[in-house]
Amino acid sequence: MKRTMMSLTGVAVALAAVTGVAAVAGPDGGPQDAPRGSTRLPVQRSALLCPAPTSSEVGETAYTAFAPKGAAAGADGKKGTAQLLPAGTVQDAAGAGGGKGKKNPKGGKGKGSGADSAAGQTVPPRDTKPVVPLREAGRPVTTTTDSPDAPALVGAADGALAPGWTVQQTTSVAAGAGRGLLGLSCTTPDTTFWFPGVSTATDRQDYVHLTNPDSTPAVADLELRGKDGALAGSGGEDISVPPHTTVPVLLSTLTGAPTTNASLHVVAREGRVGAAVQASDSKLGSDWLPAAADPSPSVVLPGIPKDATSVRLVALAPGEADADLKVQLATPTGMITPAGVETLHLKSGMTTAVDLKDVTKGEAGSLVLTPSDSGSKVPVAAALRVTRGKGDKQEMAFIPATRPVEKRATAVDNRGKDSTLSLVAPEKGKDAKVKVTASAGSGGGTPATKTYTVKGGTSLDIAPPRPAGMKGSYALTVEPEPGSGPVYAARMLARPQGGLPAFTVQPLPDDRGSVLVPTAGQDLSVLTN
């Protein structure tokens, strides 16, 4: 009897420990109400993966790491650790359609050398020194590199630095087909990802970067879906990703049919991976396409710039049922319906693209897709390709559908006046009150906080607060006040390069820095029949 009771208690404690490092979400990917008897606690460990930034000889990448204050995990008083380590690379991976050769500044593709060009060869990192290690919460740490061989990074945080740990890589490429500003908030590992908006057309080079954070191998499958369903080709099956290693895969090698608007599905059949797509357009520059939020009946795509000259929506219903959606733009004054695109029909398993042109008409906005039939539960995934500028001075960025900010979201690598914060409260009658805090700068400064109210059914673009006496870069944290309506967020960085309106947009989903842990205790009734 005593041994059985101790075993049951051990199971309960183990369950609580596992829950303490996992995110809790409802069946539709939204927030889940707290179960009776549960407690919300900070996570004790978090992981992040940053893909290799660029192979350009004229690119420079800044890495910025940050953890918010006031979220210490556990009661042991430990400060915690947070750092990223260089990962190995698989070049010319067998079954992956070829490796990523070294690009010259004009966008051509050169030859790899020695082991780098060997089929399926795993190349270990040249340096194992930690990158942007954090020692305290509340102040960002930054470093830069101009190496065309900068590796992917794999890292973890624990203790007081784990909740909300965020790393941004921002790359500026001065010339060539990949010129422009590329930004990505480093991703968490998972087993499935959706990327609406990829392309295998001749004017695009899209690479998906698969990175394995663990000490055991991972195996992933890649599937492309176009307007008629799955694209022919089998090169995306059984891609092996060795431990602590990244594999770049050129998407055009997975199918023989060039497709301008497609969706990529990444599934890890063994282990888990981080995934992000680097898209390079011969006319529109390049940027990172992050994975869209898990498919859901309603999706929000926040942060379309007011001066967007072209907006393209790419969406699909990945399940077995078609989806009919109502298309609306949340503006500063309310919801409007884009002319000619009142509704959108998505055929099951097929990718649909719609050009919304200059949909914002000089006013910043956010796109909201909801079921035409309020009772529909058909999940959809979506992303936007947004273009600024005209002629040969155009630059593109991507805005995938994102999760709402439930407790807190963070954006890092803000410098001076280059940041615009977009907030949208998509439900009419449900205003959102949001506290935005600018951290101390990486080189000094005093934090600043301001509270904003976003009326239900509207979108608000703001120049966020900046720390007094700021030096270096700073972080922004976005925290809805208790009782507020749902709110979604995105941050745009605009850093012009000559006459090029270089920019990048990062959606700000909830950082899942805390989880619900069920209260565990002994229940002797389980021992009776």
N, C-alpha and C positions, 0 to 999 in steps of 0.2 A: 504494500500500500504506500509506504513512505517513498519508495523509489519511483512509483508511478506518479505521485503528486509532484515530485521534484522534476520529472521529465516534462510534465505538462507545463509547469512554470517556466522551464527552460525554453519550450517552444514559444510561449507567449513573449518572453523577453527577446528571443531571436526575431520574432515577427516585428516587434517594436523597433529593433535595431535596423532591420532591413527597411522598414517604412521611413525611418529617419534619414535615409539617403536617397529616397525616391520621390518623384513628383506625383501629386494626386490630382486627377482630373476626372470630370464626368465622362459619360459615354460619348458625348458629342464633342469632346475636346475642351469644353468650357469648365468653369469652376464647379467644384462639388461641395455641397453643403457639408458642414462638419458633422460626422456621425456623433450620436449621443455618447458622452463619456470620453471623447477624444480631446487631444491637446495639440495646438499648433506650435511646432518647435522649429528652430533653424536647422537646416541641413548640416551634416557633419563632414561631408566630402562632396566635391564637385569636380567635373572633368571638362576640359576644353581642347579643341583641335583647331589649328590654324593651317590651311593649305600653303604650299609653296607660293610666294606672292607674285613673282614675275621672272621671266628669263631674259628680259630686255637689258641691254647694256646701258640704257639711259633711264633706268628706273630707280626710284628711291622709296623705301618702305619704312614707315614708322609703326612700331608696336607700342601700344599703351595698355597697361593693366591697372585695374582698380577694384577695390572691395568697399562697399559702403560701411559706414560706422554704425554701431548700435545693434549689431546682429550676431553677437558672440554665441558660438555653439557650445552647448554643454556647460557644466558647472565646475570644470576643473581649472578654469582660468588660463588655459593654454592659448597663446597668441595665434598659433597655427602657421602653416606654410602655404605658399602659392607660387608656382613657377612652371615654365614651359621648357621642354628639352627638344633638341633637334631630332627629327625622325629620319629613318632611312628612306630610300626611293627605289621603286622597281621600274626599270626602264624597258621599253619594248615588251611589255608583259604579254606572255602567250595567252591568246584568247581574249585579250583586251583591245585588240585593234591597233596596236602600235603604241610606242611611248611618245613622250613629249620631247622632241628634239630642241636644241638650243636655237632660239630665234635671234636674228640680227636686229639692229635698231630699226631697219626698214620693214620688219615683219617677215622676212624670209626665214627659211628653216635650214639650219646648218646641220652638220653631222656631229653626232656624239663621239666621244673618244674612249678607246679602251673598254673597260668594264661597263661604262655607261651605255654602250650600244649593244651589249650582249643580250640576246633574247632572254627575257625573264630574269635578268641579273638583278639581285638585290644589292644596292650600293649603300653602305653605311654612311652616316653623317660624318663630315670632315671634322666637325667640332661638337663636343658634348657639353659645352658650357651652358648653364641655365640662361634663359632669356626672360627679361623683365620680371625678376623675382620680387614679390611683395614682402615687406616686413611690417607694414602697418596698414590698418584700414583708414579710409578717409582721405588719402592723398594718392593720386596716380603716379605710376612709374612709367617712363618712356625710354625707348632706345630706337636707333635708326640703322638701316643697312642699305648699301647701294650695290650689293653683290647680286649678279644675275643667277648665282647658284644658291641663293638663300633657301634653306630647306623648309619643309613643313615642320610644324611644332606640335608636340603632344605634351599635355600637362595636367596637373591636378592641384586642388587646393583643399586644405582641411582646417579644422578648428574654426577660429574666429574669422578667418579669411575665406571660408567656403561659401557662406550665404551671399549671393549676388556677385560673386567673382566674375568679372567681365574683362575680355581682352579684345581690342580692336586692332586690325591691321589696315593701314591706309597707304596706298601706293600711288605715287605720281610718276607717270611715264611721259617723257618730254616729246617723243617723236615716234613715228612708225605706225603700223596698223593698230597697235594696242595703246596708242597715246591717250592721255586723259587721266582721270582720277578714279581709282578703284578702291572701294571700301568694303570691309566685311567684319561683322562681329563674329569672332571665332565661335565655332559651333560645338554643341554637345553631341556625344555619340548616341546612336539609336539604331534601330533595325529596319526602318522604312522611311523613305523621303519621296516627296513629289516636287517636280520642277516644271511647272507650266512656263512656256516661253523660251525653251531651248530651240536651237536651229541646227540643221545640217546642210544649209544652203551654201553655195560656193563663196558667198561674200562674208560668211561667218566661220570662225574657228571656235567651237565650244568644247572645252575640256571639263569633264567631271573629275574631281579629285577625291579619291577614297582613302581615308586614313584610319588605320587600326590602332586604337589606344592601348590595347591589352597585350598580355604576354602569350596569348594563344592565337593561332591563325584565324582569319575571318574569310568567309566566302560570300561574294555578292553577285546578284543578277541585275542587269540593266535592261530595261524595256522602254522603247520609244513608241509613242502613239501620235499619229497624225490625224488628218481630217477624216480618214476612212478607217481608223482603228490602228492596230499594231502594225508598225513598219517592218517589212521583211528584213531578215538578217538574224544570225545566231551568234555574232561575235561578243554579245554582252552576257553570256551565260558562264557561270562557274569561274568568276574572276577571283583569284586568290590574292588576299592582302596579308602579307606576313606581319608578325607582331611588330609594333612600334614603327610601322612603315607606311608610306603613302604610294598610291598607284594613280597616275593621271591617265585618263582614257579620252581620246579624241572621238567625239560622238559621231562624226561623219563616217568613221570607219565601221560603225555598227550596222549600217544599212547602205544599200546601193542606190537608193532614191533620195536625192537632195530634197529636203523639206524645210520650208521657211518657218512655219509655226508648228512646233511639236511640244510634247510633254514627255518628260523623263521620269520613270519610276525606278528607284533604287531600293532593292530588298537585300538585306543581309540574311542569308540562310543559315550561316554559322557565325557565331560571334556578333560583334557590332562594329559599326564604322561611323566616322564623321563624313559628311558629303557636302560639297559646294561646287557650283559650276562657274568657271571663268569664261565669259563670252567676249569675243573680239570681233568687231565689225570693221570692214575695210573703209567705211565712210563715217561711222558713228562712234568710233573709239571702242573702249572696252570697260567692263565692270564685272563685279561678282553678282551672280544670281543666287541668293540664298534659297533654301527649301521653303516652300509655302507651309502655312499651318496645316495641321491634319485636316483632311476633307470634312466639311461641315455643311449643313443646309444653308446657312447664312455666312457670308464672309465679308470682311472689311479690309480695304487696301488703302492705308492712310498716307498722306504726304505728297500729293501731286503738286508740283510747284506752280505758282501763279503764271509764270512765263513759259510753261510747257508749250512747245510748238507742235508736238505730236505725241499722242498716247495710244498705245495698242493694248487691248485686253486679250489675254489668252487664258482659256478655261476649259475644264473637262469634268464630266461626271464619271468617276472611275468605277462605279459599281455596275449593277445589272439593270438599272432603271434610268430613263431619260430624266432630265431636270429642266424645268421652266422657271426662269428667274426674272425678277423685276430689277432693272438697273437704275440706280439713283446716284446722284452726286451730292454729297454733303458739302455745302458752301458755308461761308460765315453767316449767312442770313437764313438758311434752311435747306431742305431737300429739294432738288430739281431733277427732272428727267432729261437726259441728253437727247437732243433732237435726232430722231431717226433710230434711236436705240432704246426704245422704251422697255422692251423685253428681250430675253436671250434664251434660245432653245439649245440645250446641250444633249447630243445623242450619247447613249451609253458607250463608254470606252473610247470616244472620239474627241479630238481636240478641235475647239472652235476659236477662231481669232476674229476680233472686231476692231477696226480702226476708229477710235473716238476723236481723232484729229486734235484740234486745240480746245478740248472740252472745257477747260477751266476759264477761258475767255478773260484772262487777266485777274482772276480771283483764285487763290489757292483752294484746293478741295480734296476730298477723299471719296473713293468709290465704295458704294455699299450694294451688295448683291443679296437679295432675299427671295425666298420662294414666291412665285406668283400665286400659288395656293398655300395659304398660311398653314395648312395641315401637312404639307409635304415634308418628308424627312430625308430626301435624296441628298447625299453629301456631294460637295463639289470642291475642286481646288482651282486656284486662279492666281495670276500674276500680271503685272503691267510692265511694259517697256515704255519708258518716258524719255523724250528727246527735248533738249534745249538747244537754241541756236538755229542758224540757217546756213544753207550752202555748204561750203567746205569747213565751216566753223560750227559743226554740230557735235554734240556729246550725248551719250545715252546712259541711263541707269535703270535699275529694276526695282519694282515694289511688289513683293509677294504678299498674299493674304497673311495676316498675322493674328496671334492670340491677343485677347484683351489684357490690359494691365490690371491685375487683381490686387496685388499688394505693392509691387514695386518693379520698376524697369530702370535700366541704366544705359546711358550713351557716353562713350569716352572719346578722347582725342578731339575735343573742342578747343579751338584756338582763336582768340580775338573775337571778331564779329562774323566768323565764317559759318555759324550754325543757325539753322532755323528749326524750331520744334513744332511739329504738327500734332494736334490733339483733336480727336473726333468722338462725339457722343452720339452714336447712331440711332438711339431710340427716342422718338419724340416724347416730350413730357418728362424725360428722365435726365435732368442736368447732372453734369459731373463736376465736382470740385476737386481740383488737383494741386498738390503741393510740389513745386519744382525746386530742387536744391542744386546749386552749383558748388562743387567741392573746392577745397584749396587747390591751387595750381601745383603742377609737378615741381615747380621751382620756387613756390611760395605764394602767399595770398590768404585771404580770409573768406570762408564760405559765405554764400548769400542764398536766401530763400525767398520765394514769392509764390503766392497762391492765385490760381486762375479758375474761373468758372466757365465751363463749356455748356451752352444751352443744348438741351436734347434736340437731336436732329440737325446739328450744325457741326462745322469744322472750324478750328481756330489755329492760325499760324502765329507764332510769337518769336521774337528775338529773346532767347532765354536769359535769365540773370547770369551775371558773371562775377567771379570772386573779386573782392576789392584788393588792389595791389597785386593782381595776378601776374605770375611768371610761369612760362611754359604752357602746358595744356591742362584742361580741367575736365571733370566728369559731371554729368547731369543725372540726377535721380528723379524719377517721376513716381509720385505716390498718391493714388486716389484717397480721398478722405472717407472714413466709414459712412456707409449709407448713400454714397454717390451712385449715380447711374453708371452703366458700363462705359468704359473709355478705352480707346485704342491710340497708339502713338507711333510716330516716326521722326527721325532726325535727318535733315539734309545738311551735308557739308558742301559749300561752294567755294572752290579755290581756283579762280581763272588762271589759265596758262596763256599769256599773250591775249589774243582775241578769242580764244576758245573758252566757252562757258563751262569749264570742267566742274563736275559735281558728282556726288554719290548719295544715295539714300539708304539708311538702315532702319528697318522696322524695329520697334521696341516692344517685344512681347514681355510678359511677366517673367521675372528672372527665376521664379520657382525656388527662391531662397529659403522657403519654409514649407513644411509638410505637416499633414495631420497624422498624429501618432495615436492609435487607439490605446485606451487605458487597459492594461492587462492585470489579471488577478486570478486567484485560484477559484475554481468552481467544482466543488465536490460532487455535484449532480452528474457529471460526466462519468463518474465511476460506478453509477448504479444502472441497472437494466430497466 
